[in-house]
Amino acid sequence: MPTDDSARAPRAHEQLDVDGVAMVRLLGPQDRLLTTLEKQYPLVDVHVRGNQITLEGDPAQVAAAKRLIDELLVMVRGGQELGEVEVASSARIIDQGQGSPAEVLSQAILTSRGKSIRPKTLGQKAYVDAIDHHTIVFGIGPAGTGKTYLAMAKAVQALQRKEVDRIILTRPAVEAGERLGFLPGTLTDKIDPYLRPLYDALNEMMDPELVPKLLATGVVEVAPLAYMRGRTLNNSFIVLDEAQNTTPEQMKMFLTRLGFGSTMVVTGDITQIDLPTGASGLQLVTRVLDGIDDIHFARLTSDDVVRHSLVGRIVDAYTKYDAEQQARRHARENGLPDPVDGANRAERRGGLSRGIPRDRQPRRPRPGAGGR
């Protein structure tokens, strides 16, 4: 039952008539996109009848929800397929006053087999723009933020526009916490499992029948990082993937392969380092090369994750856990009390002071009440 305050609160009412667009394209199958919109603006009641959408509730949120729907309609009419990521990103762009989502998210990098590859978040848009304006770009962020996928799309775009003569894709051959042991077959057979994600992305972005020809002629090269030593890479678009698994020596070697007319993109996630020992070259390079002209560090976050929505929450949970462990290590090294336990105790005390019933509070064992 609404309180007196909520009953007196001003309410806004907006009605939108959607013409020329199938509602399923705007609202999604089983109204999934409508559910995403309602999560973005919880103080708005959304009602859909036929091609008519009615918004009612908090005036500020109703205005923002109306603008979001208007922007989504522009995107749909422009041929863009909408997903939950686009709806959430568009709402974030509107709330932050970053311009028009339809303009920010409409930049198609490639169109392959009827599917457009485009940035889906503000962070991804800034990353793609940085590749256009800098010779070396580092894309650093958690899993699912499109670091490698967008870099490869830019590489294929540059090749199609004849801005470069070839594409070189490389990554270090490091197991993800496993020891695969002896692998049978030729050297190519042994290396291919490490490079398979790059081949998969190539086949998705280009005609699968064309890819083997480009690989055979050297126009596209997919190779382990060790193959880069001693080379100078001119007129090339070079992508180094999984760069968190490079040593500082390997990173220096790779960056000094840069030749004339080339672009380099280095991607990695510094929270997923699989090196058995030693420092990560990606961690070090952020300190060594920071501030150098024509080198850009694009930092993506959980807001830029374009996989399942759970992935973003998983990334945030691990980030919080890592920060707590780092704070604990610092406290131990300096003889300070555990900051995490202290924060938990303060939170429990705060619960009592806020009037939470005592029987809902976690119980503390009585002194000497241990089991016998």
C-alpha positions as CSV (number, residue, x, y, z in Angstrom):
1,M,0.0,0.0,0.0
2,P,1.6,3.4,-1.0
3,T,2.7,5.7,1.8
4,D,1.3,9.3,2.2
5,D,4.6,10.6,0.8
6,S,4.4,8.4,-2.3
7,A,0.8,9.3,-2.8
8,R,1.6,13.0,-2.7
9,A,4.7,12.7,-4.9
10,P,4.2,14.3,-8.4
11,R,3.8,11.7,-11.2
12,A,4.4,12.2,-14.9
13,H,2.5,10.5,-17.7
14,E,3.9,10.0,-21.3
15,Q,2.4,8.1,-24.2
16,L,4.3,7.0,-27.2
17,D,2.9,5.6,-30.5
18,V,5.3,3.3,-32.3
19,D,4.8,3.3,-36.0
20,G,6.7,1.5,-38.8
21,V,8.6,-0.8,-36.4
22,A,7.7,-4.3,-35.3
23,M,7.3,-4.2,-31.5
24,V,9.3,-7.4,-31.1
25,R,12.3,-5.6,-32.5
26,L,11.9,-2.9,-29.9
27,L,10.9,-5.0,-26.9
28,G,12.7,-8.2,-27.7
29,P,11.5,-11.8,-27.6
30,Q,9.5,-12.5,-24.4
31,D,9.7,-8.7,-23.8
32,R,13.3,-9.1,-22.5
33,L,14.4,-5.6,-23.6
34,L,11.3,-4.2,-21.9
35,T,12.4,-5.9,-18.7
36,T,15.8,-4.4,-19.0
37,L,14.3,-0.9,-19.5
38,E,12.2,-1.4,-16.3
39,K,15.3,-2.3,-14.4
40,Q,17.1,0.9,-15.5
41,Y,14.2,3.0,-14.4
42,P,12.5,1.3,-11.4
43,L,10.3,4.3,-10.5
44,V,8.5,4.1,-13.9
45,D,5.5,1.9,-14.6
46,V,5.6,0.7,-18.3
47,H,2.4,-0.5,-20.0
48,V,2.3,-1.8,-23.6
49,R,-0.8,-2.2,-25.6
50,G,-0.5,-2.9,-29.3
51,N,1.9,-0.3,-30.7
52,Q,1.3,2.1,-27.8
53,I,3.7,2.5,-24.9
54,T,2.6,4.3,-21.7
55,L,5.0,5.6,-19.1
56,E,3.9,6.7,-15.7
57,G,5.8,7.5,-12.5
58,D,8.7,9.7,-11.3
59,P,9.0,12.7,-13.6
60,A,12.8,12.6,-14.1
61,Q,12.8,8.9,-14.7
62,V,9.8,9.1,-17.0
63,A,11.6,11.7,-19.1
64,A,14.7,9.6,-19.3
65,A,12.8,6.4,-20.2
66,K,11.0,8.3,-23.0
67,R,14.2,9.5,-24.4
68,L,15.7,6.0,-24.2
69,I,12.8,4.6,-26.1
70,D,13.1,7.4,-28.7
71,E,16.8,6.6,-29.1
72,L,16.2,2.8,-29.4
73,L,13.6,3.5,-32.1
74,V,16.2,5.5,-34.1
75,M,18.6,2.6,-33.8
76,V,16.0,0.0,-34.8
77,R,14.9,2.1,-37.8
78,G,18.6,2.3,-38.8
79,G,18.7,-1.5,-39.1
80,Q,20.5,-2.1,-35.7
81,E,19.6,-5.2,-33.8
82,L,19.1,-4.5,-30.1
83,G,20.1,-6.6,-27.1
84,E,20.1,-6.1,-23.4
85,V,23.7,-4.6,-23.6
86,E,22.5,-1.9,-26.0
87,V,19.6,-1.0,-23.8
88,A,21.7,-0.8,-20.7
89,S,24.5,1.1,-22.4
90,S,22.0,3.6,-24.0
91,A,20.5,4.3,-20.6
92,R,23.9,4.9,-19.1
93,I,24.8,7.3,-21.9
94,I,21.6,9.3,-21.3
95,D,22.1,9.3,-17.5
96,Q,25.7,10.5,-17.8
97,G,24.8,13.2,-20.4
98,Q,27.3,11.7,-23.0
99,G,25.3,12.5,-26.1
100,S,22.9,10.5,-28.2
101,P,23.1,6.7,-27.9
102,A,21.9,6.3,-31.5
103,E,25.0,8.3,-32.6
104,V,27.5,6.9,-30.2
105,L,26.6,3.2,-30.8
106,S,25.7,3.3,-34.5
107,Q,29.3,3.2,-35.8
108,A,29.6,-0.1,-37.8
109,I,33.2,-1.3,-38.1
110,L,32.4,-4.3,-40.4
111,T,29.4,-6.0,-41.9
112,S,29.9,-9.7,-42.5
113,R,27.2,-12.1,-43.7
114,G,24.5,-9.6,-42.7
115,K,25.8,-9.0,-39.2
116,S,27.3,-5.6,-38.2
117,I,30.2,-5.4,-35.8
118,R,30.0,-2.2,-33.8
119,P,31.0,-0.9,-30.3
120,K,28.2,-1.5,-27.8
121,T,29.3,0.6,-24.9
122,L,30.9,4.0,-24.3
123,G,34.2,2.3,-23.3
124,Q,34.2,0.3,-26.4
125,K,33.5,3.4,-28.5
126,A,36.5,5.2,-26.9
127,Y,38.7,2.1,-27.5
128,V,37.8,1.9,-31.2
129,D,38.3,5.7,-31.7
130,A,41.7,5.4,-30.0
131,I,42.7,2.8,-32.6
132,D,41.8,5.2,-35.3
133,H,44.0,8.0,-33.8
134,H,47.0,6.3,-32.3
135,T,49.8,4.1,-33.6
136,I,49.9,1.8,-30.5
137,V,46.8,1.2,-28.4
138,F,46.6,-1.0,-25.3
139,G,43.2,-2.4,-24.6
140,I,43.1,-3.5,-20.9
141,G,40.1,-4.9,-19.3
142,P,38.2,-7.9,-17.9
143,A,36.9,-10.9,-19.9
144,G,34.0,-10.2,-22.2
145,T,34.7,-6.5,-22.9
146,G,35.4,-7.1,-26.6
147,K,39.1,-6.1,-26.5
148,T,40.4,-8.7,-29.0
149,Y,37.2,-8.9,-31.1
150,L,37.0,-5.2,-31.8
151,A,40.8,-5.0,-32.5
152,M,40.5,-7.8,-35.1
153,A,37.5,-6.1,-36.6
154,K,39.5,-2.9,-37.0
155,A,42.4,-5.0,-38.5
156,V,40.0,-6.5,-41.1
157,Q,38.6,-3.1,-41.9
158,A,42.0,-1.6,-42.4
159,L,42.9,-4.5,-44.8
160,Q,39.7,-4.1,-46.8
161,R,40.3,-0.4,-47.1
162,K,43.9,-1.1,-48.3
163,E,45.3,1.0,-45.4
164,V,47.6,-1.9,-44.6
165,D,49.1,-4.8,-46.7
166,R,48.7,-7.5,-44.1
167,I,47.3,-8.5,-40.7
168,I,49.5,-10.2,-38.1
169,L,47.8,-11.8,-35.1
170,T,49.9,-13.2,-32.3
171,R,49.6,-14.3,-28.7
172,P,52.0,-16.0,-26.2
173,A,51.7,-19.8,-25.9
174,V,51.0,-20.1,-22.2
175,E,48.6,-22.6,-20.6
176,A,45.8,-21.2,-18.5
177,G,46.9,-22.8,-15.2
178,E,47.2,-26.2,-16.7
179,R,50.0,-28.4,-18.0
180,L,49.0,-30.0,-21.3
181,G,52.3,-32.0,-21.6
182,F,53.4,-33.4,-24.8
183,L,51.1,-32.7,-27.8
184,P,51.4,-35.0,-30.8
185,G,51.7,-33.8,-34.4
186,T,53.7,-31.1,-36.3
187,L,54.8,-27.8,-34.8
188,T,51.6,-26.2,-36.3
189,D,49.5,-28.9,-34.6
190,K,51.1,-28.1,-31.3
191,I,50.7,-24.3,-31.6
192,D,47.2,-24.2,-33.1
193,P,45.2,-24.8,-29.9
194,Y,46.7,-21.6,-28.4
195,L,45.8,-19.6,-31.5
196,R,42.3,-21.1,-32.1
197,P,40.4,-18.1,-30.7
198,L,42.0,-15.9,-33.3
199,Y,41.2,-18.3,-36.2
200,D,37.6,-18.4,-34.9
201,A,37.2,-14.7,-34.9
202,L,38.8,-14.4,-38.4
203,N,36.3,-17.0,-39.8
204,E,33.4,-15.0,-38.3
205,M,34.6,-11.6,-39.8
206,M,35.7,-12.8,-43.2
207,D,34.5,-15.3,-45.9
208,P,35.6,-18.7,-44.5
209,E,36.6,-19.7,-48.0
210,L,38.9,-16.6,-48.3
211,V,40.7,-17.0,-45.0
212,P,42.8,-20.1,-46.0
213,K,44.0,-18.2,-49.2
214,L,45.0,-15.2,-47.2
215,L,46.8,-17.3,-44.7
216,A,48.6,-19.2,-47.5
217,T,49.8,-16.0,-49.1
218,G,50.9,-14.4,-45.9
219,V,48.3,-11.5,-46.1
220,V,47.0,-12.8,-42.8
221,E,49.4,-14.3,-40.4
222,V,48.5,-16.0,-37.1
223,A,51.6,-17.0,-35.1
224,P,52.9,-17.4,-31.6
225,L,54.7,-14.4,-30.1
226,A,58.1,-16.1,-30.3
227,Y,57.9,-15.9,-34.1
228,M,58.0,-12.1,-34.0
229,R,61.7,-11.9,-32.8
230,G,64.1,-10.3,-35.3
231,R,61.4,-8.9,-37.6
232,T,60.4,-5.4,-38.7
233,L,56.7,-5.2,-39.4
234,N,55.9,-2.5,-42.0
235,N,52.5,-1.6,-43.4
236,S,50.8,-4.0,-41.1
237,F,48.0,-4.1,-38.5
238,I,49.4,-6.1,-35.6
239,V,47.3,-7.5,-32.7
240,L,48.9,-9.0,-29.6
241,D,46.3,-10.9,-27.7
242,E,46.5,-12.2,-24.1
243,A,49.4,-9.8,-23.4
244,Q,49.1,-10.2,-19.7
245,N,51.0,-13.5,-20.2
246,T,54.0,-11.8,-21.8
247,T,57.2,-11.3,-19.8
248,P,58.7,-7.7,-19.7
249,E,61.4,-8.9,-22.2
250,Q,58.8,-10.3,-24.6
251,M,56.7,-7.1,-24.4
252,K,59.8,-5.0,-25.2
253,M,60.7,-7.3,-28.1
254,F,57.2,-7.1,-29.5
255,L,56.8,-3.3,-29.3
256,T,60.2,-2.8,-31.0
257,R,59.0,-4.8,-34.1
258,L,56.9,-1.7,-35.1
259,G,57.7,-0.5,-38.6
260,F,56.5,2.3,-40.9
261,G,52.8,2.5,-41.8
262,S,51.8,0.0,-39.1
263,T,49.3,0.0,-36.2
264,M,49.6,-2.1,-33.1
265,V,46.9,-3.1,-30.7
266,V,47.8,-4.9,-27.5
267,T,45.0,-6.6,-25.5
268,G,45.0,-8.2,-22.1
269,D,43.4,-8.7,-18.7
270,I,45.9,-8.1,-15.9
271,T,43.6,-10.0,-13.4
272,Q,44.1,-13.3,-15.3
273,I,47.9,-13.8,-15.5
274,D,48.9,-17.4,-16.2
275,L,52.7,-16.9,-16.1
276,P,54.3,-19.5,-13.8
277,T,56.8,-17.0,-12.4
278,G,57.9,-13.4,-12.8
279,A,56.2,-10.1,-13.6
280,S,53.7,-9.5,-16.4
281,G,55.0,-7.4,-19.3
282,L,51.5,-5.8,-19.6
283,Q,51.6,-4.7,-16.0
284,L,55.0,-3.1,-16.4
285,V,54.4,-1.4,-19.7
286,T,51.5,0.6,-18.2
287,R,54.1,2.3,-16.0
288,V,57.0,2.5,-18.5
289,L,55.1,3.9,-21.5
290,D,52.4,6.0,-19.8
291,G,52.4,9.5,-21.1
292,I,54.3,8.9,-24.4
293,D,52.8,10.6,-27.4
294,D,50.9,8.4,-29.9
295,I,50.5,5.6,-27.3
296,H,47.1,5.2,-25.7
297,F,45.9,3.0,-22.8
298,A,42.2,2.2,-23.2
299,R,40.9,0.8,-19.9
300,L,37.6,-1.2,-20.1
301,T,35.5,-2.1,-17.0
302,S,32.7,-4.4,-16.1
303,D,30.3,-1.8,-17.6
304,D,31.8,-2.8,-21.0
305,V,31.1,-6.5,-20.7
306,V,29.0,-7.6,-23.6
307,R,28.6,-11.3,-22.6
308,H,25.9,-12.6,-20.2
309,S,25.0,-10.0,-17.6
310,L,26.3,-12.4,-14.9
311,V,29.9,-11.9,-16.3
312,G,29.9,-8.3,-15.3
313,R,28.8,-9.1,-11.8
314,I,31.4,-11.9,-11.5
315,V,34.1,-9.4,-12.6
316,D,32.9,-6.9,-10.0
317,A,32.9,-9.6,-7.3
318,Y,36.5,-10.7,-8.1
319,T,37.6,-7.1,-8.2
320,K,36.2,-6.5,-4.7
321,Y,37.8,-9.6,-3.4
322,D,41.2,-8.7,-4.9
323,A,41.0,-5.3,-3.4
324,E,40.2,-6.8,0.1
325,Q,43.1,-9.2,-0.2
326,Q,45.5,-6.4,-1.2
327,A,44.3,-4.3,1.8
328,R,44.8,-7.2,4.1
329,R,48.4,-7.8,2.8
330,H,49.2,-4.1,3.3
331,A,47.8,-4.2,6.9
332,R,49.8,-7.3,7.8
333,E,53.0,-5.9,6.4
334,N,52.5,-2.7,8.4
335,G,51.3,-4.3,11.6
336,L,47.8,-2.8,11.3
337,P,44.4,-4.4,12.2
338,D,42.6,-6.4,9.5
339,P,40.5,-3.7,7.6
340,V,38.0,-6.3,6.2
341,D,37.1,-7.8,9.6
342,G,36.9,-4.3,11.0
343,A,34.5,-3.2,8.2
344,N,32.4,-6.3,8.8
345,R,32.1,-5.6,12.5
346,A,31.2,-2.0,11.9
347,E,28.5,-3.1,9.4
348,R,27.0,-5.4,12.0
349,R,27.0,-2.7,14.6
350,G,25.4,-0.3,12.1
351,G,22.7,-2.8,11.5
352,L,21.7,-2.7,15.2
353,S,21.8,1.1,15.3
354,R,19.5,1.3,12.2
355,G,16.9,-0.6,14.1
356,I,17.2,-4.0,12.4
357,P,15.6,-6.6,14.8
358,R,18.2,-8.3,17.0
359,D,16.9,-11.7,16.0
360,R,17.8,-10.9,12.4
361,Q,21.4,-10.1,13.4
362,P,24.1,-12.8,13.1
363,R,24.6,-14.5,16.5
364,R,27.9,-14.4,18.3
365,P,29.0,-17.5,20.2
366,R,29.1,-17.1,24.0
367,P,32.5,-17.3,25.6
368,G,33.1,-20.9,26.7
369,A,30.2,-22.2,24.7
370,G,32.2,-24.4,22.4
371,G,31.2,-28.0,21.8
372,R,32.5,-30.8,24.0
